[in-house]
């Protein structure tokens, strides 16, 4: 019944809404929002960006992960 009460209060505050004709569409507030993201979609790759790749490879060469795991 809370929903019914809320709808009744809203209709009491907006009586013009009941007088509209079905089939007439108002343009105010019913448009889709403009897209925010403009550009290529992100890839599903797990590879680091190229500027970080060389740095990561340099750090990876310093450590022998397989040797550490074996020890």
N, C-alpha and C positions, 0 to 999 in steps of 0.2 A: 504494500500500500504506500510505502515511501516514494516509490517511483511515480505512482499515480498522483500523489500530492505534489511532487516536484513538477510534473508535466502540467498540472492544473495551475500552479503558481506561474510557470513560464507563459502559459497561454493567457493568463490574466495580465501579465506585463507586456505581451505582444499580441494584442487583439487583431491587428491587421493581418497576421498570418492566417487566421481562420477565413478571412475574406478573399484570399487569393484564389485564382482559378487554376484547377489542375491542368497540366500541360504547358503552362507558361513557365519558362525558366528564367530565373534572374541570373544575371552574369556576375553580380557582386558576391565575391567570396566562394564561388563554385569552380573557379579555374584551378588547374593544376599549377603547383608552384614551379617556378623556373628551375632548371637543373643547376646545381651548384658546381658539380665536377665537370670540367670541360677538359678533355684530354684523353690519352689512350688508357684503357683499363689496366689495372695492375696485373702482372704475370703471376702464375702459380709456381714460379721457380723458387727454390730455396738457396740459390747461389747469392753470395754477397754482391753488392754493386762493384763495378770494375775498379773504382778508386780504392776500395778496401781490400780487394783480392790480393794485390801484391803485398800489402802489409801483412795480411793473414798468412800468406805462403811463407814470407820471411820468418815470421814467428814460429810457424809449424816446422820449419827446417831446423830450428834450434833444439827442439825436443824430440827424443826418440820415444814415442808413445808406446810402440810395440815392445821395445826393450824394457821400458819401465814396467809395463804390464807383466812381462815375463819374469822380472826380478821379484 
